[in-house]
Each structure stands twice: as structure tokens, then as C-alpha cells.
């Protein structure tokens, strides 16, 4: 069961970009204490412990000192554009997804480029894209967003233009269009997803997903009556933040400790979760605890709906929970932990497609089995 939205249709008749030489770039985000993705979440989701936030802020501070190849340089009155500086500036906006910030930063690369040929411009974009992806190798949406951006803007007839300035203008036009499409993805998904919410239903949510919040907000504005059960979302307690946002919308909300999911599942009509990434199998990589919630929901015959933008579609195929680049975050248990005790710091898990019902995306409403077809169309 799936149908297509009119948005985000790639031009299948354009020429493909030729493969370019890989450029080795140092990681401008060297912190190994906490994944950069969770630094951003800590800054945007203020409901965290003081120790957690202190570590996140310390790591964010380290980000500002990037390597010589990506830093903003000044020689007299001359300044060199830095894609990392632009990206860090954009990602501070709470409502702007990290991948969209990267897409807009790449568009700025075109705008500020002093290249004189198409080949030079392509090389600059490739280097900037690689630099952004290396900023946080654990962020699936950041890598996928950069890859899709490169595929989208270079699939154009701009190569045929004899005038370089005209070709550059075409590149910039497509870059800005892609950025706008990506930014509007959340609204498109909200319109599709709210149709599945019916009056009197109870919805279970896990973690803080801005696209899930947009779906519930749209449903509430449509005067639908429903209630929401929010998991606490340890260790960063993103569920508290989500519950606060729902309370502002006057949506009845109940907060659960994470271990109360099975106990409360018989009250639930459907489960809504976001995703850090959607993989080739149709499964998702998301906040730790998503997998066990999906297992319980499947056992009790409750539908599990995933809300994810298409720039989170990644060319990954994890075989098990450990077959992923680890993303770590600090854990605060509130009491001292002996040094001999090992603490699991993984921040996310993999949910196989057989435990998911539908994916709400800006491409339309998809079954997990359709994801691989969409990935082929997006990347080829």
C-alpha cells in the first residue's frame, strides 16, 4: 500500500555526474566523547541533566576549532568561505534539520565560489560535501543529505551551456530548489500522516521527532481528538520535551518510564516514531528503544508508523544491531558507577522492516518493501 506525492521527483532524463576523485579530509569534529548529532540534540532539547549538557556543550565548543582546510581565514580584508562555519551557523536554528542545514551550506558554496569552470565548481562541491560528511560520520541524515544534494544538482543540462555563468546559475537554482523541497518535507509528511489519526485514538511516541510533532500538531489543528503516551526517552529525556510541546497544544499527554511500554501497550491504537535513517531493507535506525517498542507492538498487533524525510534514505544495509557506525552519548545514572562496571553508551538501534507498518515520507506513504525501489530512483 503506497501512493506518491507530487513533490521531490528527480529528473530521470538528466545526465549523471561522472565519478570524481575521492578527497581525503580530516574530521573537523574530533570529539570521541559524544556524537556530534547528539551535541545538536542537547542544544535544542533543553531537558537534560547538567552533566549531560556540560559534556555536550564542551564538545560543541571543540567543534568551533576546525582544521586549516575548513576554517574561516582572513588575510587583511580578504576572507575565505568556510562550509563548516556556514553549517555550524545554520544548524543552531532549532527548527532546521541537520541535513537541511548541510544542504543550504552547500548551496552557499556555489553562491560564493570563485571557480571559472564547471570542473572546478564540481570539485569545490565535492570537497565541501566530503568535509561536511566527515564532520560527523555517525550522522546518517547528514551523509545521505549531502549525497542526494550532489546527485540532484548535477543531474542537469547545465553542462551543455557554453557560458559558465549560465551553468553556475543553473546549479545554484537547482541547489536552492532542493533546499526548499527538503525544508518543506516536514509539512508534506504532516499532511499525509495526520490522515491516519482518528478521533478517540491513543498514540504512543518515543523520543523527540520534529516530524512526528508536526503530524500531531496538524492533527490537533484539524480538531481531531486524541491522546498521546510519551516515553521518557532516557538518558537525555527527550520525551519530557516532547510532552511539554504537546501540552502547549492542549493535547492530552501521559508520560511513561521507558520500561512501561509493554505495560501500557494495550491502551495504544498506534505507534509513531521518527528515524535517524531509513536503510535499504526498509528498516530504520533510530533512538535506542525503538526496536523493543516495535517488537512489543508487533506482538500485540499494533501498527507502527515511521515519519521520515526522504533525505534520510541511506544506502546502508545493517545485518544486526552491531552492524552500524556506533553513535555514543554519555549516560547519567544519578549515582557514581564503579570503574569496573561497563556502561552501554550506544545511542540508537536498528528496527527491521517486518516490525514496521508504513513509512510517512515526502515521497508519499510507503510500505517498507518499497523503500529499496525509492532508493534506486533517488540515487541512480
Secondary structure as a PSIPRED ss2 file (coil, helix, strand):
# PSIPRED VFORMAT (PSIPRED V4.0)

   1 X C   1.000  0.000  0.000
   2 X C   1.000  0.000  0.000
   3 X E   0.000  0.000  1.000
   4 X E   0.000  0.000  1.000
   5 X C   1.000  0.000  0.000
   6 X C   1.000  0.000  0.000
   7 X C   1.000  0.000  0.000
   8 X C   1.000  0.000  0.000
   9 X C   1.000  0.000  0.000
  10 X C   1.000  0.000  0.000
  11 X C   1.000  0.000  0.000
  12 X C   1.000  0.000  0.000
  13 X C   1.000  0.000  0.000
  14 X C   1.000  0.000  0.000
  15 X C   1.000  0.000  0.000
  16 X C   1.000  0.000  0.000
  17 X C   1.000  0.000  0.000
  18 X C   1.000  0.000  0.000
  19 X C   1.000  0.000  0.000
  20 X C   1.000  0.000  0.000
  21 X C   1.000  0.000  0.000
  22 X C   1.000  0.000  0.000
  23 X C   1.000  0.000  0.000
  24 X C   1.000  0.000  0.000
  25 X C   1.000  0.000  0.000
  26 X C   1.000  0.000  0.000
  27 X C   1.000  0.000  0.000
  28 X C   1.000  0.000  0.000
  29 X C   1.000  0.000  0.000
  30 X C   1.000  0.000  0.000
  31 X C   1.000  0.000  0.000
  32 X C   1.000  0.000  0.000
  33 X C   1.000  0.000  0.000
  34 X C   1.000  0.000  0.000
  35 X C   1.000  0.000  0.000
  36 X H   0.000  1.000  0.000
  37 X H   0.000  1.000  0.000
  38 X H   0.000  1.000  0.000
  39 X H   0.000  1.000  0.000
  40 X H   0.000  1.000  0.000
  41 X H   0.000  1.000  0.000
  42 X H   0.000  1.000  0.000
  43 X H   0.000  1.000  0.000
  44 X H   0.000  1.000  0.000
  45 X C   1.000  0.000  0.000
  46 X C   1.000  0.000  0.000
  47 X C   1.000  0.000  0.000
  48 X C   1.000  0.000  0.000
  49 X C   1.000  0.000  0.000
  50 X H   0.000  1.000  0.000
  51 X H   0.000  1.000  0.000
  52 X H   0.000  1.000  0.000
  53 X H   0.000  1.000  0.000
  54 X H   0.000  1.000  0.000
  55 X H   0.000  1.000  0.000
  56 X H   0.000  1.000  0.000
  57 X H   0.000  1.000  0.000
  58 X H   0.000  1.000  0.000
  59 X H   0.000  1.000  0.000
  60 X H   0.000  1.000  0.000
  61 X H   0.000  1.000  0.000
  62 X H   0.000  1.000  0.000
  63 X H   0.000  1.000  0.000
  64 X C   1.000  0.000  0.000
  65 X C   1.000  0.000  0.000
  66 X C   1.000  0.000  0.000
  67 X C   1.000  0.000  0.000
  68 X C   1.000  0.000  0.000
  69 X C   1.000  0.000  0.000
  70 X C   1.000  0.000  0.000
  71 X C   1.000  0.000  0.000
  72 X C   1.000  0.000  0.000
  73 X C   1.000  0.000  0.000
  74 X E   0.000  0.000  1.000
  75 X E   0.000  0.000  1.000
  76 X C   1.000  0.000  0.000
  77 X C   1.000  0.000  0.000
  78 X E   0.000  0.000  1.000
  79 X E   0.000  0.000  1.000
  80 X C   1.000  0.000  0.000
  81 X C   1.000  0.000  0.000
  82 X C   1.000  0.000  0.000
  83 X H   0.000  1.000  0.000
  84 X H   0.000  1.000  0.000
  85 X H   0.000  1.000  0.000
  86 X H   0.000  1.000  0.000
  87 X H   0.000  1.000  0.000
  88 X H   0.000  1.000  0.000
  89 X H   0.000  1.000  0.000
  90 X H   0.000  1.000  0.000
  91 X C   1.000  0.000  0.000
  92 X C   1.000  0.000  0.000
  93 X C   1.000  0.000  0.000
  94 X C   1.000  0.000  0.000
  95 X C   1.000  0.000  0.000
  96 X C   1.000  0.000  0.000
  97 X C   1.000  0.000  0.000
  98 X H   0.000  1.000  0.000
  99 X H   0.000  1.000  0.000
 100 X H   0.000  1.000  0.000
 101 X H   0.000  1.000  0.000
 102 X H   0.000  1.000  0.000
 103 X H   0.000  1.000  0.000
 104 X H   0.000  1.000  0.000
 105 X H   0.000  1.000  0.000
 106 X H   0.000  1.000  0.000
 107 X H   0.000  1.000  0.000
 108 X H   0.000  1.000  0.000
 109 X H   0.000  1.000  0.000
 110 X H   0.000  1.000  0.000
 111 X H   0.000  1.000  0.000
 112 X H   0.000  1.000  0.000
 113 X C   1.000  0.000  0.000
 114 X C   1.000  0.000  0.000
 115 X C   1.000  0.000  0.000
 116 X C   1.000  0.000  0.000
 117 X C   1.000  0.000  0.000
 118 X H   0.000  1.000  0.000
 119 X H   0.000  1.000  0.000
 120 X H   0.000  1.000  0.000
 121 X H   0.000  1.000  0.000
 122 X H   0.000  1.000  0.000
 123 X H   0.000  1.000  0.000
 124 X H   0.000  1.000  0.000
 125 X H   0.000  1.000  0.000
 126 X H   0.000  1.000  0.000
 127 X H   0.000  1.000  0.000
 128 X H   0.000  1.000  0.000
 129 X H   0.000  1.000  0.000
 130 X H   0.000  1.000  0.000
 131 X H   0.000  1.000  0.000
 132 X H   0.000  1.000  0.000
 133 X H   0.000  1.000  0.000
 134 X H   0.000  1.000  0.000
 135 X H   0.000  1.000  0.000
 136 X C   1.000  0.000  0.000
 137 X C   1.000  0.000  0.000
 138 X C   1.000  0.000  0.000
 139 X C   1.000  0.000  0.000
 140 X H   0.000  1.000  0.000
 141 X H   0.000  1.000  0.000
 142 X H   0.000  1.000  0.000
 143 X H   0.000  1.000  0.000
 144 X H   0.000  1.000  0.000
 145 X H   0.000  1.000  0.000
 146 X H   0.000  1.000  0.000
 147 X H   0.000  1.000  0.000
 148 X H   0.000  1.000  0.000
 149 X H   0.000  1.000  0.000
 150 X H   0.000  1.000  0.000
 151 X H   0.000  1.000  0.000
 152 X H   0.000  1.000  0.000
 153 X H   0.000  1.000  0.000
 154 X H   0.000  1.000  0.000
 155 X C   1.000  0.000  0.000
 156 X C   1.000  0.000  0.000
 157 X H   0.000  1.000  0.000
 158 X H   0.000  1.000  0.000
 159 X H   0.000  1.000  0.000
 160 X H   0.000  1.000  0.000
 161 X C   1.000  0.000  0.000
 162 X C   1.000  0.000  0.000
 163 X C   1.000  0.000  0.000
 164 X H   0.000  1.000  0.000
 165 X H   0.000  1.000  0.000
 166 X H   0.000  1.000  0.000
 167 X H   0.000  1.000  0.000
 168 X H   0.000  1.000  0.000
 169 X H   0.000  1.000  0.000
 170 X H   0.000  1.000  0.000
 171 X H   0.000  1.000  0.000
 172 X H   0.000  1.000  0.000
 173 X H   0.000  1.000  0.000
 174 X H   0.000  1.000  0.000
 175 X H   0.000  1.000  0.000
 176 X H   0.000  1.000  0.000
 177 X H   0.000  1.000  0.000
 178 X H   0.000  1.000  0.000
 179 X H   0.000  1.000  0.000
 180 X H   0.000  1.000  0.000
 181 X H   0.000  1.000  0.000
 182 X H   0.000  1.000  0.000
 183 X H   0.000  1.000  0.000
 184 X H   0.000  1.000  0.000
 185 X H   0.000  1.000  0.000
 186 X H   0.000  1.000  0.000
 187 X H   0.000  1.000  0.000
 188 X H   0.000  1.000  0.000
 189 X H   0.000  1.000  0.000
 190 X H   0.000  1.000  0.000
 191 X H   0.000  1.000  0.000
 192 X H   0.000  1.000  0.000
 193 X H   0.000  1.000  0.000
 194 X H   0.000  1.000  0.000
 195 X H   0.000  1.000  0.000
 196 X H   0.000  1.000  0.000
 197 X C   1.000  0.000  0.000
 198 X C   1.000  0.000  0.000
 199 X C   1.000  0.000  0.000
 200 X C   1.000  0.000  0.000
 201 X E   0.000  0.000  1.000
 202 X E   0.000  0.000  1.000
 203 X E   0.000  0.000  1.000
 204 X E   0.000  0.000  1.000
 205 X E   0.000  0.000  1.000
 206 X C   1.000  0.000  0.000
 207 X C   1.000  0.000  0.000
 208 X C   1.000  0.000  0.000
 209 X C   1.000  0.000  0.000
 210 X H   0.000  1.000  0.000
 211 X H   0.000  1.000  0.000
 212 X H   0.000  1.000  0.000
 213 X H   0.000  1.000  0.000
 214 X H   0.000  1.000  0.000
 215 X H   0.000  1.000  0.000
 216 X H   0.000  1.000  0.000
 217 X H   0.000  1.000  0.000
 218 X H   0.000  1.000  0.000
 219 X H   0.000  1.000  0.000
 220 X H   0.000  1.000  0.000
 221 X H   0.000  1.000  0.000
 222 X C   1.000  0.000  0.000
 223 X C   1.000  0.000  0.000
 224 X C   1.000  0.000  0.000
 225 X C   1.000  0.000  0.000
 226 X E   0.000  0.000  1.000
 227 X E   0.000  0.000  1.000
 228 X E   0.000  0.000  1.000
 229 X E   0.000  0.000  1.000
 230 X E   0.000  0.000  1.000
 231 X E   0.000  0.000  1.000
 232 X C   1.000  0.000  0.000
 233 X C   1.000  0.000  0.000
 234 X C   1.000  0.000  0.000
 235 X C   1.000  0.000  0.000
 236 X C   1.000  0.000  0.000
 237 X C   1.000  0.000  0.000
 238 X H   0.000  1.000  0.000
 239 X H   0.000  1.000  0.000
 240 X H   0.000  1.000  0.000
 241 X H   0.000  1.000  0.000
 242 X H   0.000  1.000  0.000
 243 X H   0.000  1.000  0.000
 244 X H   0.000  1.000  0.000
 245 X H   0.000  1.000  0.000
 246 X H   0.000  1.000  0.000
 247 X H   0.000  1.000  0.000
 248 X H   0.000  1.000  0.000
 249 X C   1.000  0.000  0.000
 250 X C   1.000  0.000  0.000
 251 X C   1.000  0.000  0.000
 252 X E   0.000  0.000  1.000
 253 X E   0.000  0.000  1.000
 254 X E   0.000  0.000  1.000
 255 X E   0.000  0.000  1.000
 256 X E   0.000  0.000  1.000
 257 X C   1.000  0.000  0.000
 258 X H   0.000  1.000  0.000
 259 X H   0.000  1.000  0.000
 260 X H   0.000  1.000  0.000
 261 X H   0.000  1.000  0.000
 262 X H   0.000  1.000  0.000
 263 X H   0.000  1.000  0.000
 264 X H   0.000  1.000  0.000
 265 X H   0.000  1.000  0.000
 266 X H   0.000  1.000  0.000
 267 X H   0.000  1.000  0.000
 268 X C   1.000  0.000  0.000
 269 X C   1.000  0.000  0.000
 270 X E   0.000  0.000  1.000
 271 X E   0.000  0.000  1.000
 272 X E   0.000  0.000  1.000
 273 X E   0.000  0.000  1.000
 274 X C   1.000  0.000  0.000
 275 X C   1.000  0.000  0.000
 276 X C   1.000  0.000  0.000
 277 X E   0.000  0.000  1.000
 278 X E   0.000  0.000  1.000
 279 X C   1.000  0.000  0.000
 280 X C   1.000  0.000  0.000
 281 X C   1.000  0.000  0.000
 282 X C   1.000  0.000  0.000
 283 X C   1.000  0.000  0.000
 284 X E   0.000  0.000  1.000
 285 X E   0.000  0.000  1.000
 286 X E   0.000  0.000  1.000
 287 X E   0.000  0.000  1.000
 288 X C   1.000  0.000  0.000
 289 X C   1.000  0.000  0.000
 290 X H   0.000  1.000  0.000
 291 X H   0.000  1.000  0.000
 292 X H   0.000  1.000  0.000
 293 X H   0.000  1.000  0.000
 294 X H   0.000  1.000  0.000
 295 X H   0.000  1.000  0.000
 296 X H   0.000  1.000  0.000
 297 X H   0.000  1.000  0.000
 298 X H   0.000  1.000  0.000
 299 X H   0.000  1.000  0.000
 300 X C   1.000  0.000  0.000
 301 X C   1.000  0.000  0.000
 302 X C   1.000  0.000  0.000
 303 X E   0.000  0.000  1.000
 304 X E   0.000  0.000  1.000
 305 X E   0.000  0.000  1.000
 306 X E   0.000  0.000  1.000
 307 X E   0.000  0.000  1.000
 308 X C   1.000  0.000  0.000
 309 X C   1.000  0.000  0.000
 310 X H   0.000  1.000  0.000
 311 X H   0.000  1.000  0.000
 312 X H   0.000  1.000  0.000
 313 X E   0.000  0.000  1.000
 314 X C   1.000  0.000  0.000
 315 X C   1.000  0.000  0.000
 316 X C   1.000  0.000  0.000
 317 X C   1.000  0.000  0.000
 318 X C   1.000  0.000  0.000
 319 X C   1.000  0.000  0.000
 320 X C   1.000  0.000  0.000
 321 X C   1.000  0.000  0.000
 322 X C   1.000  0.000  0.000
 323 X C   1.000  0.000  0.000
 324 X C   1.000  0.000  0.000
 325 X C   1.000  0.000  0.000
 326 X C   1.000  0.000  0.000
 327 X C   1.000  0.000  0.000
 328 X E   0.000  0.000  1.000
 329 X C   1.000  0.000  0.000
 330 X C   1.000  0.000  0.000
 331 X C   1.000  0.000  0.000
 332 X C   1.000  0.000  0.000
 333 X C   1.000  0.000  0.000
 334 X C   1.000  0.000  0.000
 335 X C   1.000  0.000  0.000
 336 X C   1.000  0.000  0.000
 337 X C   1.000  0.000  0.000
 338 X C   1.000  0.000  0.000
 339 X C   1.000  0.000  0.000
 340 X C   1.000  0.000  0.000
 341 X C   1.000  0.000  0.000
 342 X C   1.000  0.000  0.000
 343 X C   1.000  0.000  0.000
 344 X C   1.000  0.000  0.000
 345 X C   1.000  0.000  0.000
 346 X E   0.000  0.000  1.000
 347 X C   1.000  0.000  0.000
 348 X E   0.000  0.000  1.000
 349 X E   0.000  0.000  1.000
 350 X E   0.000  0.000  1.000
 351 X E   0.000  0.000  1.000
 352 X C   1.000  0.000  0.000
 353 X H   0.000  1.000  0.000
 354 X H   0.000  1.000  0.000
 355 X H   0.000  1.000  0.000
 356 X C   1.000  0.000  0.000
 357 X C   1.000  0.000  0.000
 358 X E   0.000  0.000  1.000
 359 X E   0.000  0.000  1.000
 360 X E   0.000  0.000  1.000
 361 X E   0.000  0.000  1.000
 362 X C   1.000  0.000  0.000
 363 X C   1.000  0.000  0.000
 364 X E   0.000  0.000  1.000
 365 X E   0.000  0.000  1.000
 366 X E   0.000  0.000  1.000
 367 X C   1.000  0.000  0.000
 368 X H   0.000  1.000  0.000
 369 X H   0.000  1.000  0.000
 370 X H   0.000  1.000  0.000
 371 X H   0.000  1.000  0.000
 372 X H   0.000  1.000  0.000
 373 X H   0.000  1.000  0.000
 374 X H   0.000  1.000  0.000
 375 X H   0.000  1.000  0.000
 376 X H   0.000  1.000  0.000
 377 X H   0.000  1.000  0.000
 378 X H   0.000  1.000  0.000
 379 X H   0.000  1.000  0.000
 380 X C   1.000  0.000  0.000
